[in-house]
Amino acid sequence: MLRPTNEGVLLSVRVVPRAARAGLAGIREDALLVRLNAAPVEGAANAELIDVLADVLGVPRRALSITVGERSRRKTVLIRGLSANEIASKIK
């Protein structure tokens, strides 16, 4: 789920768009499950994913970027500025 790289840490994420409440919902299939209010239209769900993760991790939005899966429910997010251990402690 977490893979350290030279640029930062890669986090595997599975999103559930159009959920009643946005936020983290545990781990499924070796990925962090994130519920989003937004529909997957015109990047709204991706933008909300970045917002939710930035709030949970306590980093600015610019420290996060979607590297794989912009049009998929399964995504990989690059997180800069935190170690894998720091991320793991904040998403548990």
N, C-alpha and C positions, 0 to 999 in steps of 0.2 A: 504494500500500500504506500509506503514512504521509501523513496530512493534518493539518497544524496548524490549530487552531481557537482561539477565545478562551478556551475552557475547558481545553484541553490538546491532546493529539495523538490522532487517531483511527487505529487500526491495524486493517487487514483481516486476519482470521484464518480459516483452514480447519482444523477439528479432525477427528481420527481417533480415535473412542472405541474402547475395548476393545483398545488396543494392548498389546503385551508390555512396552514400556518407555515411560514418559512423558518428554517433552522436545521440543525443537525439531527439526524434520526438514527444514529448507530452505524454499524458496519455490515455490509452485505457483499458477498462474493469478492472478498478482499479489496473492497473499495469503501470509502466514506460515503454514506447515504445522506444527501442534502435535499430537503424539501424546499420548493420555491413556489411563491404565489404566482409569478409571471408565467405566461404562455410562451412556448418556444417560437416566438415570432419576432423577426427583425432584431435579433440579438438581445431581447429583453430578459430572457432567462439567463443568458450568459452574464449580462451585466449584474443581475441580482445575485448570481452565484459568487461573483467577485466581491460584491458588497457583503454578503453573509460571511464568507470566509475571512475577509479583512476585519470585520467586527469581532469574530470569534478569536482570531489569532492576534489581534491588536497590532496590525501592521497597516500601512497606507495601501490604498488600492493599487498604486503603481508598483508595489512589491509583488503583485500577483499577475500571472498571465496564463491563459489557456493555451497549451502547446499542442494538444491532440484532442480531437473530438468536438470541435465547435458546433457541429450539426448533429451530434449524437447525445444520447443520455449518458453514455460512458465517456468521461473526459479525464485528461491529465492536466493538472495545474502546477505551474512552476512557482515556487515560493522563495523569495529572496530575503535574506536578513535574519532568518531563524534556522536553528539546527533541527535535525530530525527529532531529537529528544524533546526540544521545546515544543515543536508542533504536536508530537504525540501526547504530551501532557495537557495541551490546551484543547484537544479534540476528544479526549476521553470523558 
